[in-house]
Each structure stands twice: as C-alpha cells, then as structure tokens.
Amino acid sequence: MSKEKTILIVDDVDINRIILGEVFDDEYNIIDTGSGAEAIEILAGDTDISAVLLDILMPEVNGLDVLRAMNKTGRIEKTPVFMITAADSEDMLMESYNLGAIDVIIKPFMAQFLRCRVDSVIELYEHRNKLEKIVEKQVARMNEMMRSLVETLAAVIEFRDCESGEHVRRVSLLSEALMREVSNVYEEYRMPEAEIEKIATSAILHDIGKISTPDQILNKPGRLTAEEFDIMKQHTTKGCDILQKIPDVMDAGVYRYGYDICRHHHERWDGRGYPDGLKGDDISIWAQVVSMVDVYDALTSERVYKKGFPKEKALSMIKNGDCGAFNPKLLDVFEDALEKYEKKHN
C-alpha cells in the first residue's frame, strides 16, 4: 500500500529515531535526521511533510533553532511540530510553545498514545489547510469581481470625459509603482505588498465623482470660469457619496483607500488644495501618491483643452511647483518609480 503522508523525525540519538520510526512506519513515509541544520534544509525544500517530531536538545542547531527557522519561512503555519524530549525545563518547553510547537511529549512515551495524538493532529491540520485553500480561492474570485466592478465604474467616467479608458489604468499602475518605491525608501511610509495592491485598485476610483459633473463643464475646451471650477471641484465629495452607497460589494481595504483617495487626491502639501485644505502628512500617503500621478498623467496626455507635454517638461513642471506643492520625499523618488513603471509596462 502506498504511503501518501510523510513524517520528519529529528533527533541526534540514533535509537530514538529508530523507535519513533517503527511507531509510524506502517502508515507514513519516514524521513529522519540527527542534525538540526539538515532538518532546516529539508523543511525549506518542497517535500510535503505532514508532521515533525523534533528533539529539543541537540548539539549545534537545537530544536528551538529549527522552530525559529520554520517561523521565518512560514512553514510552522502549515506543519504541526511535536517536541520530543526527556528534559523538563519549563523555560525551554514554554519557548517551544511560543515558537509554534503544537505539543510537547516527554520521554519515555507510550507508542500507541503518541500515535493517536499525532494522527489526530495531522488530520486536523489537513482539514484546516483544505479549508484555507477553499477560502483563498473564494477570496481571489471576489477580488476579481470587485476589481471588475471598480473598472466598470471608472470606465463610465472615461467615456463621459472623452478619454480612451487608459487614463485610469495608467494612474493605477503608476500609483502602484510610486507607492512601492516610497514604501521601500522611507520607513515611515512602509506598507505590505498586499496593501499596495489595494491602493493601486483604489486609485482607479479617484475621479468616480465626475459622473455628477455636467458634460459642458467636463468637456469644456477652454478655461473654466470660477463658478464652473467650483462645480468641478465637487467631484471629490460626490465620489465619496457614490462609494458610500456600495460599500458592501467592495473589499474593506479598497473601500477605505478609495474613499480617502476620492476625497483627497486634490489636496496639496502646502494646504492650498481642496476640499478640506489638508496640509503635509495630514494627507494620507496614498492620496498624495495618486495626486502626483494624476497630475503627471494629465500633463503628458492630450485633452480637449490642450496638447500633451513631453515627459521631461512634465517632470520639470512638477518639480518647479507649476502644478502645486508636493511632498519632497515623493519628488525625490518619482523619477525612479516612473523609470521602473516604464520598463515594466512600455
């Protein structure tokens, strides 16, 4: 009968590995080693291991070191570890639990009792891992549906704004590149990759409020009057009103970022923006990022009221403050982010 599950036994005493191997050999494939360092290499590989029986006290690389390595790689979340030891040090046992060991078994042990405990935990982990995979697939499907909804909403604005639909795509992708760059360079702006991806999706929604802007203002070829500009500025708050009506169909993070970006992507570093007159880092870093990217894309794109500027001219205008004030740290990394974006998407 083929054995589908594998147990890793780690103990520097040969006889202990032999005894433990005989307890599980009838149903499990057995991998054994007397070296903690070798155990770490095995666990770092692609081998599908159902459980680890791990001695605490070993020379050079001990059981706690193995647990620490499993924590670094995330293996501890998927693979149950049983500490097998004759030691009764309370500190070492507690550290084992703190590092993710599922159980501690004190030698000498009862073979049948050990077998039942290990079998039960392996079955529990297998069931949990299957459920996690199902949930991951469902979440991925929901995220795909949510992004489609976001892109559909944005497309409505693009069609009304006489754009090809590429503006929101460029703003999303370049915002992702700039957000990743500022996150890598500045500790105070550091964010997990998953959150940066949500920000990129949320950036698509930055102008959703323009659905409420009259066509004669939205597509006016000449300069807006003061009254018309006041109406145009309302798209920031109108976008928030729209999002408030559909929060349940969006990822909570995308909704939160999208709401903030809609409202604040026209705020300025010097406090002279709208609608709230926020200043400096009172403006969220993601709204600052989308603001800069939106201005750059507007400068380099052809619109009903102007020709597109060359890249170098647009960068010069942004740096010189011709288009409002921006965070100096964003200005420092923008060109690097733009270069990476262009290499990836051009």
N, C-alpha and C positions, 0 to 999 in steps of 0.2 A: 504494500500500500504506500503510495507516495505521500510524503510529508510536506504540507504546504506552509507550515509555520516554523520559525527559527528562534531559538533562544541562544543568547550570548552569555557565556559563563566566564567571569573574570576573577581569578584567584591565583595567587602566587604559589600556593601549595598544591602539588600535583594530585594528591589523594583526594582533596576536596573537590577538584574539578571532575575527577573520575566518579565520585559518589553522586554528585549533582547531575552529571551527565546520564548516569544509569536511571535516575529518578524520572527523567523526561525523555529518554531516548526512544521509547516505543511510539511516541506521537509527534515529536518535534525533531527538526534538524538541529544539531548541536554545533555551535562554534565556541571554542574555548581558547583562552589565552591566560598566561601567567603575568602578563605585562599590562599595566595601566596605559602606557603610551600606545601599545598596539591596539588596545581596546578603543582608544580615541580615534585611531586611524580607521578601524573597522566601522565605527559609528558615523564617521564623516563620509563614508562611501555610500553606494547605492543599495547595499544589502538591506532587504526588508526584514527587520528584526522585530519580533513580537514582544519580547521582554528581555531584560538584562538582569542577571544575578551577579551582584557586584560586591566583592570583598572590600571592606573599608581600609584595613591595614595592609598595605603593600609597600615595598621599597620604591624609592624614587618618585614614581607617579602613583599616588594612592587613589582610593575610591572617591574621595571628595574632589580630587583633581579631575577625575573622569566626569563627575556630575557638573562641575563648573564648565567643562568643555561642551557638554551636552546643552547647557543653558545658553552658551554663546551661539551655537548653531541652531537652536530651537528644537533640537531632537527630543528634549525632555518633555515637550508638549505632546508628542505622539507615541512615545515608547515608555512603558512602565519600567521602573527600576526598583529591584528588591535588594536591599543591603544585607549581605550575609556576613555575619561577624561573631566572634567569640568575645569581643570587647564589650564592656558595659559602660563606657564613658558617656555620660549624659550629654556633654557638650558636643561630641562627635555625632551622636545619634540625632540631636536636635538640628545640627547643621545639615545632616543628610536630608531630613525632612524639609528644612528651609530651602535646600537646593533642588527639591522636587522629587525625592525618593518617595515611592508610593507606600513602602512598608519596610520594616527592619525585622529581620529574622535572626534570632540569637542561636548560635551553635551550642550544643548539639541539637538538631531539629528532628522532627518526625517526618519521614519521607512522604507519607500519604497526606499529612496535614499540609506540608509545603506544596505538594502537587495541587491540592484543591484550591489553595489560596492563589497560586499563580494562574491556574486555569480560569478561575473566576475573573481575575483582574484583566487577563488578556481578552476574554470575551467582552468585558465591559468596555475596554479601550477600542476594540474593533467596532462595536456598535456606535460608540461616540464618534469615531473617525468617519464612519459611513454617514452619520447624520450631518457632520460638519461639511462633508463633500456635497451633500444634497443642498444644504443651506447656501454654500458658496455658489452653486450653480443657479439657485433661485435669485440670490443677490445680484449675480452677474447679469441675469436676464432682466431683472428690474432696473438695474443701472442702464442697460442698453435701451430699454423702453423709455426711461426718464430722459436720457440724452436725446433720443429721437424727438420727444416732446419739446425739449428745450430748443432744439434746432428748428423745429417746425414753427414755434413761436417767433424765433428770431427771423426766419425766412419771410414771415408776413411783413415785418418791418423793412427788410431789404427790398422787397418788391415795391412797397409804397415809396421807399426812399430812392427809387430808380438805381439801385445797386445790383450787382450781379449775384450777390449772396456770398462773395468771397471776403467781404469786409469782416463779418463776424467770425469767419473761420480763421482769418489772419490774426485778429485780435485774440482769439482763444489760444492759438498755437504760440504766438509771440509772448503772450502773458505767461504761459506755462514756462517758456524758456527764461524769461526775465525773473519770474518768481523763483525758479530753481537756482538761478545764478545768485540772486541776492540772499537766498537761503544758505547757499554754500559759502558765501564770502563773509556774511555778517551773522554772528552768533545770535544777536537779539532778534533776528528775523527768521531763524531756522525753523523749518516745518517738515513734517514727514512727507514722503513722496505721495502717499495716498491723499493727503490734504491738498497738495499742489495740483493734483489731477482734478480734484473737485473745484478748485479755484478756476482752472482752465475751462471746465464745463460751465461754471457760473458766469465767466466773462462773456459767454455767448449772449447772455441776457442783459448786457449793460444798457442797451438802448430800447428795451422792450416797451418802455413808456411812450415811445414815439408813435405807437399805434393810435394814441389820442391826439396827436398833433395834426392840425388841418393840412391838407395837401398843398395849399397855396403858400404856406409857410415852410413846410418840409422840403419842398422842391423849388423854392424861390431862387432864381438865378442870380439876383442881386443881393445887396447888403440888407439885412433885416432891420426894420425900424425898432425903436426901443420897446414899443408895445408888442411887436411880433417876437422879439427876443425874450420878453417876459413869458410869453406863451410857450416858446420853445423850451425854456428852462424847466417848465413844469413836467417834462418827460421823466425827470429824475424821481419825483414823488409819485407820478402816475404809474411808473413801472413797479414801485413798491405796492401800490394799490392792487395792481394786477396779480402780483405774486401772492399777496395775502388771500386771494380768492382760490388759489390752487396749491396750498402747502402740502396737502395730504398725498399728492401724486408725485412729490419730489423727494429725493434724498434729503435728510435733515441738514446735512452739511452744505449741499448745493443750494438749498433754500436760504440758509443763513448767509452764506457768502454772496449769493445772487442778490438778496435784498440789500445788503450793505453796498455792493458794487453799483447797483441801480441808483441808489440814493446819493452816493458819494464819489462817483467817478469824475465829477466836475468840481470837486473841492480842490484847493490849491495849497501848497506848502506854506505860503505866506498868509493864508487865511482869507484870501480875496476870491475864493470860489463860491459855489452855491450847491445845494440850497441852505446849508446850515452854517456856512462860514467857518468850518473847522480849520485848524492850523496844525502844521507839523505832524507829529506822530499821533495826534488825536484822530487823524485819518488812518484807517487800517492800512497795513502794508499792501494787502491785495487790491484795495481800491486805488491806492497810489500807483501800483503796477499797471492796472488796467487803464488808468488815466493817461499815463505816459505812452503806453502802447496805442491807445485810441488816437491821441494827438499825432503820433508818428505816422500811423496809417492814414489818417486824414490828410496830412501834409503830402504824402507821397502818392496819394490816389487822385485820380481825376474826378471831379464832382461837377454838378450842373453849374456851379458858380465859379469854378477855377480849373486850371490845369494842375497836374501833379508835379511836385517839386522833385528834383533828383535826391537821392539818398543823402549825399554829403550836405546839401543845402538844408534838408530837413533836420539833420543832426545838429548842424550849426545853429539853426533857429531855436531848437530845444535847449541847447547848452547856453545860448546867449540870453535866454529868458524872453524871447519874442513871443512865446506861446504860453506864458505863465510861469510860475515858480514851481520847481520840482525838488524832491528830496535829493541832496547832494550825493548820497550813497547810491541812489538809483542811477543818477547821472554817471557815476564812476563805473558802473558795471553794465550799462545799457549796450554799449557797442560790442562788448564780449558776448552778451546774450544774443544780440542781433546776428553776429557772425555765426554762432552755433545754430541759430534758427535757420539761417540761410543755407548752411551746409546740409542740414537735415531735410529741408523742405523745398529747396530750389533744384 
